[in-house]
Amino acid sequence: MKKLILAALLYLVFISANAQEYQMVVQKTDGTETTYSYDDLISITFYDEGICIHPNSIANYLIELKFSEIAKIYFKNNASLNEANTDAVLLYPNPAASSLRIAGAEKQRVEIYSMDGKMIYNGINNGEEINVASFEKGIYAVKINGKTFKFSKL
């Protein structure tokens, strides 16, 4: 299931990303990071134990990473902080049981509202999980940079 969520996230963000603004960053468990621009990637494939990244800039070279070596994969927006492109925002997992992540809106203010209009979360998206375990089951509105998204709490 974890692999499927990761695959869906990578696919959705990359198909909706603007090639000159977004980058994928792979942070390994040893603390090193590698950044790939959208237009530098030919493909990303998944196999049982990890992922294969085929960058365009290195002919016939395949980067193979095991899931055990990957600490985090996230996406950077090179636009200024006030110009975040929220067209590529992804809330996952959705529905959520205990935590929610937001991709594509890093360093942006996130406000979560219950359906009765009460603000129940207000913070800056730093790429970390938002703990929603204490939220009641239902649908919530998430406001980011003037746009509204929704997620369901299980």
N, C-alpha and C positions, 0 to 999 in steps of 0.2 A: 504494500500500500504506500509506503514511504517513497519508493521508487516511482510509482505512478504519479504521486503528487508532485514530485520534483520534475518529472518529465512534462507534466501538464503546465507547471509554472514556467519552465524554460520555453516551451513552445508558445504559450500565450503572450509572454512578455516580448519574445523576439519577433513574433509576427506583427505585433502592434507597435514596435519601437521605431523611432526615427533613427536612421543609420548614423547620423552625425551627432546625436545627443546621448545615446545609451551605450553602456559598456557592461559586460558581464565580468564579475570578479570571482575567482575561485580562491578561497582561503583554505590552506591546508592545515592539518593538525600540528605541524611543526612551526606554524606562525607565518610561513611565506605566503605571498599573494601573487597571483598572475591575473592580469587584466586583458580582456579581449574586446575589441570594438565590434560592433554589430556587423560591419561590412568586412571584417577580418575572418569571420567564421563561415566555413562551408557547411559543416554539419556537426551535430552532437548526437551521438548514439548511446543507448543504454544497454548494458548487458547484466548478467546476474550479479556480478560483484562490483560493478562500477560504471564509469562513463568513458567514452572515447570522444575527444575533441579534435576536429580536423581543421586547423587554422589555414586560411588562404595564403598567408604571408610566407609559410614554410612549405614549399612544394613537397608532396608525398610524405609528409610527416604527420604522425598521429600521436596525440597525447593521451595516454591511458591513465586514468586515476581510479583507484579503488575507493568505494564508499568509506572504508575505514580510514582513508587518508584525507578525506574532505571534512573540514570543520564547518564551512559555510559557503554557500554560493549566493551572491546577491548582485543587484543591478544598480549601477550608478547613472545618474542623469547629469550630463555635463552642462546643462543649461543653468543659468543663475538660480539661486534659491527662490527668488520671487517669480520665476518663470517655469515652474515645474509643469511638465506635461502630464496631466492627470488622465489622459486618454488611455495610458498604459498601466493604470493602477490595478493591482490584483490583490484581493483579500482572500487569504487561504489559511487553513482549510475552511471551507464554507459548505455546509454548516460546521460550526466549531463547538467543541465540548469544553475545553479548558483554556485554550490559548488561540490567539489570532495573530497572524503576521500580515504585513502590508508591504507589497513590493511596488516599486515605481513611484514612490512619493517620499523618498528619504529626506529627512530634515524638514518635513512639512508638519504643520500643526494638524493633529487628528482630534476630532470631537466625536464622541459616540453618544447617541440619544436613544432613549427608550421610545416606544410608540406613543406614550403619553406626553412626549416632548421634554422629558427631564434629561439634562446632560449628566451622564454617568461616568464619562471618561474625558479627560482633556490633557493632551500631552504632545510631545514632539516625536515623530516616528524616527527612531534611530536604527531600525532594522531588527530590533529585538522583539520577542513575543510580547503581546499584550495579554495579560491574565484576565480571562473572561469567566473563570470558573465560578465566581460568585454571582454572575448575572443570572437572572431568571430565564427560563426557556422562552424563546420568542424571536421576533424579528427586530433588528436594530438598524438605525440609520447612522451612517458614518460620513461625516463631513470633512473633506480634505480640499483645501485651496478653493473653496467656493462651490465645489461639486459634491453631490451626495451619492453614496453607494449604500448597499445594504448587505447585512449578513444575518444568518440565523444561528441562534444559540440552542444547542441540543440539551 
